[in-house]
């Protein structure tokens, strides 16, 4: 069974990739005090692994690799923060 890897987090993505707010946890972290504000677009990224806790970043600055050959998956949703229910800008596929 896999578990969420806390070493990788989501981020803001309103106008560019990987912008403020950064390090948006996909798990409960009482130390995270960031308040999302209306109009923010964020990437909530969940990383699951059956083995290693950390991934290594390849030289291209984008690709993540693992050493032990365990199974890994990444899933992302992009909500837009509103004054009511969020707008989910991503589609779930099966």
MITITOR-243422 format. One line per 10 residues: number of its first residue (from 1); their letters; for each residue z, y, x of N, C-alpha, C, O. Coordinates in pm, 1 decimal, decimal comma. Layout:
N
NUM> A> Z/Y/X/Z/Y/X/Z/Y/X/Z/Y/X ~ ...
//
This chain:
94
1> XXXXXXXXXX> 0,0/-117,4/83,4/0,0/0,0/0,0/0,0/124,2/88,2/71,9/127,9/188,1 ~ -77,8/224,9/54,5/-83,5/348,0/132,2/22,0/448,0/88,6/83,7/434,3/-17,0 ~ 41,1/548,6/172,1/133,3/656,0/136,6/75,4/789,3/180,7/-8,4/795,1/270,7 ~ 121,1/896,8/116,2/72,7/1031,6/146,2/114,5/1070,9/287,0/228,5/1047,8/327,2 ~ 23,7/1129,2/360,4/50,2/1176,9/496,5/83,6/1325,2/490,1/-0,1/1407,4/452,8 ~ 205,4/1357,7/526,6/254,1/1494,8/516,7/204,6/1583,1/630,7/224,5/1704,5/627,1 ~ 141,0/1525,1/731,2/93,9/1603,5/845,7/-29,8/1686,5/811,5/-64,0/1778,2/886,2 ~ -96,9/1656,8/701,5/-218,3/1727,9/662,4/-194,1/1796,1/529,1/-136,9/1736,6/437,8 ~ -237,6/1921,4/517,7/-208,2/2000,3/399,2/-332,2/2072,8/349,1/-436,3/2071,4/414,7 ~ -320,8/2136,2/232,7/-429,1/2214,2/175,7/-421,3/2358,9/220,6/-339,4/2395,2/305,1
11> XXXXXXXXXX> -509,4/2442,1/161,8/-520,4/2581,3/205,6/-593,8/2664,3/101,3/-652,7/2611,6/7,0 ~ -588,6/2795,0/120,8/-665,6/2885,1/36,4/-813,4/2872,7/68,3/-850,8/2838,6/180,5 ~ -898,0/2900,7/-31,2/-1042,0/2892,0/-9,9/-1116,1/2987,7/-102,7/-1222,8/2954,4/-154,4 ~ -1060,1/3106,0/-123,7/-1118,5/3201,3/-217,5/-1253,7/3254,9/-172,8/-1345,6/3264,9/-254,0 ~ -1267,5/3289,3/-45,9/-1393,5/3345,4/1,3/-1445,7/3276,5/125,1/-1563,9/3288,0/157,5 ~ -1359,8/3205,5/194,2/-1398,2/3133,4/315,8/-1317,9/3004,1/321,2/-1218,8/2987,8/250,1 ~ -1361,8/2914,1/405,4/-1291,8/2787,5/421,8/-1165,4/2808,3/503,8/-1166,4/2883,4/601,4 ~ -1057,9/2743,3/465,5/-931,1/2744,8/540,4/-875,5/2885,3/559,7/-864,3/2932,4/672,9 ~ -841,6/2950,7/453,4/-783,4/3084,0/460,2/-645,0/3084,5/396,3/-596,0/2980,4/352,5 ~ -582,1/3201,9/391,0/-449,9/3218,4/331,2/-455,8/3183,9/183,3/-555,8/3217,1/119,6
21> XXXXXXXXXX> -357,7/3121,0/125,5/-239,5/3067,7/192,4/-272,7/2935,8/263,2/-352,3/2856,0/213,7 ~ -211,8/2914,8/377,4/-237,5/2791,8/450,5/-117,8/2698,4/439,0/-9,3/2739,5/397,9 ~ -138,3/2575,6/475,0/-34,7/2472,0/470,8/23,8/2451,8/331,6/145,8/2450,6/315,0 ~ -62,6/2436,0/231,8/-18,5/2405,5/96,1/10,9/2256,1/90,1/-78,9/2173,3/105,4 ~ 134,4/2223,6/68,2/176,2/2083,3/67,2/125,2/2012,3/-57,8/115,6/2072,7/-164,7 ~ 93,1/1885,4/-44,0/53,6/1802,6/-157,8/168,1/1711,4/-198,7/147,7/1608,1/-262,5 ~ 287,1/1750,7/-161,4/411,3/1679,8/-190,4/519,7/1785,8/-202,1/498,7/1899,8/-160,8 ~ 634,3/1750,9/-257,1/742,3/1848,1/-271,4/805,8/1877,6/-136,5/851,0/1787,0/-66,5 ~ 808,6/2004,4/-101,4/874,2/2049,8/20,7/959,1/2171,2/-16,2/904,2/2278,7/-40,4 ~ 1091,2/2156,9/-21,1/1176,8/2268,9/-62,3/1166,4/2389,9/30,2/1205,1/2500,0/-9,2
31> XXXXXXXXXX> 1115,8/2372,7/151,0/1101,2/2484,7/244,1/977,8/2569,7/212,5/967,3/2683,2/258,8 ~ 885,4/2515,6/134,5/764,3/2590,4/101,6/796,9/2689,8/-8,7/825,1/2650,5/-121,9 ~ 793,2/2816,2/23,5/833,3/2921,1/-70,9/716,5/3004,7/-120,4/736,9/3098,5/-197,4 ~ 594,7/2973,2/-78,1/475,7/3049,4/-115,5/458,5/3050,5/-267,1/467,8/2946,3/-332,1 ~ 433,4/3168,4/-322,9/404,3/3180,9/-464,7/255,5/3203,4/-480,7/200,5/3299,7/-427,3 ~ 190,5/3115,4/-553,5/48,0/3132,5/-578,8/30,6/3241,8/-683,0/106,4/3249,1/-779,7 ~ -69,8/3326,5/-662,8/-91,3/3442,3/-749,7/-224,1/3429,1/-824,0/-316,9/3363,0/-777,4 ~ -230,7/3493,0/-939,6/-351,0/3490,3/-1021,2/-472,6/3528,7/-937,2/-469,0/3625,9/-861,8 ~ -579,9/3451,5/-951,3/-704,5/3476,9/-879,3/-720,2/3396,1/-751,7/-831,1/3383,9/-699,7 ~ -610,0/3340,1/-699,9/-620,8/3257,7/-579,0/-696,5/3129,4/-609,9/-681,4/3070,6/-717,0
41> XXXXXXXXXX> -777,8/3087,7/-514,7/-846,0/2958,7/-521,6/-792,7/2878,0/-404,1/-799,4/2922,4/-289,5 ~ -739,8/2759,8/-432,6/-677,9/2680,0/-327,1/-734,0/2538,3/-326,7/-780,6/2488,0/-428,9 ~ -728,6/2476,3/-211,8/-767,5/2336,0/-197,6/-639,3/2253,9/-185,0/-564,7/2268,8/-88,2 ~ -614,4/2168,1/-282,1/-501,7/2076,1/-275,6/-558,6/1945,6/-222,1/-633,5/1876,9/-291,5 ~ -523,4/1911,8/-99,4/-582,3/1796,9/-31,1/-476,9/1689,3/-6,8/-376,6/1712,6/60,7 ~ -501,4/1572,7/-62,2/-410,4/1460,6/-43,5/-474,2/1360,8/52,2/-587,7/1317,8/31,9 ~ -401,4/1324,9/155,3/-446,3/1227,8/254,0/-355,7/1105,4/243,9/-233,3/1117,2/249,3 ~ -415,8/989,7/229,4/-340,4/865,5/214,8/-382,5/770,5/326,4/-500,8/760,4/358,9 ~ -285,6/701,4/384,6/-313,7/606,5/492,4/-228,1/482,0/474,8/-114,6/488,9/427,8 ~ -283,9/368,9/513,1/-207,2/244,6/511,7/-137,1/222,1/645,1/-65,3/123,6/662,2
51> XXXXXXXXXX> -158,0/313,5/739,3/-98,8/294,6/872,0/-44,7/421,8/932,4/64,9/466,0/897,7 ~ -119,7/480,2/1021,5/-73,0/591,7/1103,4/-30,0/712,5/1021,3/-79,0/734,6/910,5 ~ 62,0/790,2/1077,1/110,5/913,1/1013,9/20,4/1032,2/1048,1/3,8/1123,0/966,7 ~ -36,5/1031,6/1166,4/-114,8/1145,6/1213,1/-258,9/1106,4/1240,9/-286,8/992,2/1277,6 ~ -349,3/1199,8/1223,5/-489,7/1180,7/1257,1/-521,4/1268,5/1377,9/-452,9/1367,6/1403,1 ~ -623,4/1232,1/1450,8/-668,8/1310,1/1566,2/-792,2/1389,2/1526,7/-879,5/1338,2/1456,5 ~ -799,4/1513,6/1571,6/-914,9/1596,4/1542,4/-1020,9/1575,6/1648,9/-992,0/1584,2/1768,3 ~ -1143,1/1548,2/1606,6/-1253,8/1527,7/1698,7/-1297,0/1661,6/1758,4/-1254,6/1767,4/1711,9 ~ -1379,4/1656,6/1858,8/-1423,9/1776,3/1929,6/-1501,8/1875,4/1845,4/-1516,1/1991,1/1884,9 ~ -1553,1/1833,0/1729,4/-1629,6/1924,9/1645,4/-1540,0/2015,6/1561,0/-1589,5/2103,6/1490,5
61> XXXXXXXXXX> -1406,1/1994,2/1568,1/-1312,6/2077,7/1493,5/-1308,2/2047,9/1344,7/-1247,5/2123,3/1268,6 ~ -1370,6/1940,5/1302,1/-1382,2/1908,2/1160,7/-1344,5/1763,8/1130,8/-1270,0/1736,0/1036,8 ~ -1396,7/1672,4/1211,7/-1378,9/1530,0/1188,5/-1239,7/1483,2/1229,2/-1190,7/1517,8/1336,7 ~ -1176,6/1404,4/1142,6/-1047,3/1343,9/1174,2/-1067,6/1195,0/1199,8/-1141,7/1128,7/1127,2 ~ -1002,7/1143,2/1301,5/-1010,8/1001,2/1334,4/-870,3/943,4/1343,6/-772,5/1017,0/1356,0 ~ -861,2/811,8/1337,4/-733,0/743,6/1351,9/-745,8/637,3/1459,6/-854,4/585,0/1484,7 ~ -634,7/606,5/1522,2/-635,1/513,5/1634,4/-623,6/367,8/1594,0/-680,6/281,2/1660,4 ~ -551,4/338,5/1487,0/-513,7/200,4/1460,0/-607,0/122,9/1366,3/-581,5/5,5/1339,2 ~ -712,9/184,5/1316,7/-806,3/113,9/1229,6/-755,5/92,9/1088,0/-816,6/17,9/1012,0 ~ -645,1/157,2/1050,4/-593,4/143,2/914,4/-688,4/210,6/815,2/-776,1/288,0/853,4
71> XXXXXXXXXX> -669,1/179,8/689,6/-751,8/240,6/585,4/-696,0/378,5/550,6/-574,8/396,8/539,3 ~ -785,8/474,2/534,0/-745,4/609,7/498,7/-837,9/664,1/389,7/-951,9/620,3/374,7 ~ -785,8/760,1/314,7/-865,0/826,3/211,8/-817,5/969,7/199,1/-701,5/1000,8/226,2 ~ -908,0/1056,1/157,9/-873,7/1195,6/133,1/-930,3/1232,3/-2,2/-1044,5/1198,7/-33,5 ~ -850,4/1301,8/-83,2/-892,2/1343,5/-215,9/-855,2/1489,8/-232,2/-747,8/1531,7/-189,0 ~ -942,2/1567,2/-293,4/-918,6/1711,4/-301,9/-950,0/1763,5/-441,5/-1046,5/1721,6/-505,4 ~ -865,9/1855,9/-486,9/-894,8/1933,6/-607,1/-888,1/2080,6/-570,4/-812,4/2120,5/-481,9 ~ -967,9/2160,4/-639,2/-972,0/2304,5/-613,7/-936,3/2378,7/-741,3/-1024,2/2408,9/-822,0 ~ -807,1/2408,8/-760,6/-767,8/2486,6/-877,6/-780,0/2637,7/-851,4/-761,3/2685,5/-739,6 ~ -811,6/2709,1/-957,3/-810,9/2855,4/-955,8/-687,3/2896,9/-1034,2/-669,6/2856,3/-1149,0
81> XXXXXXXXXX> -602,6/2976,9/-972,9/-476,9/3017,8/-1035,3/-506,5/3127,1/-1138,4/-572,8/3226,2/-1107,7 ~ -456,3/3107,9/-1261,2/-473,0/3206,2/-1368,3/-334,1/3244,9/-1419,7/-233,2/3195,9/-1369,0 ~ -329,1/3331,6/-1518,9/-199,9/3367,1/-1576,5/-156,2/3265,2/-1680,8/-50,0/3280,3/-1741,3 ~ -236,9/3161,2/-1702,6/-203,0/3051,8/-1794,1/-227,1/2919,1/-1723,3/-177,3/2897,1/-1612,9 ~ -302,2/2831,9/-1786,1/-336,7/2703,3/-1726,2/-436,3/2724,9/-1612,5/-524,3/2810,3/-1623,9 ~ -424,3/2649,7/-1503,2/-520,4/2665,9/-1393,7/-658,3/2613,8/-1435,0/-670,2/2528,5/-1523,0 ~ -761,3/2666,4/-1370,0/-897,3/2616,5/-1387,8/-920,9/2520,2/-1271,1/-906,4/2558,8/-1155,1 ~ -957,1/2395,7/-1301,3/-984,8/2298,8/-1196,8/-1134,7/2303,7/-1169,4/-1215,1/2264,5/-1253,8 ~ -1172,1/2352,6/-1049,9/-1311,8/2374,6/-1015,5/-1380,9/2250,7/-960,0/-1502,0/2252,6/-937,9 ~ -1306,9/2144,4/-937,5/-1365,6/2020,2/-886,3/-1378,0/1918,4/-998,5/-1308,5/1926,7/-1099,7
91> XXXX> -1465,9/1824,1/-979,5/-1483,9/1717,0/-1076,6/-1434,4/1586,2/-1018,1/-1460,6/1556,3/-901,6 ~ -1365,3/1510,1/-1095,6/-1322,2/1377,4/-1051,4/-1437,9/1280,2/-1072,9/-1500,0/1279,5/-1179,2 ~ -1466,3/1199,0/-972,8/-1571,0/1098,6/-986,3/-1512,6/961,2/-958,7/-1410,7/948,8/-890,8 ~ -1574,9/862,0/-1009,6/-1528,8/723,9/-986,7/-1639,6/644,4/-925,8/-1622,5/525,6/-898,3
//
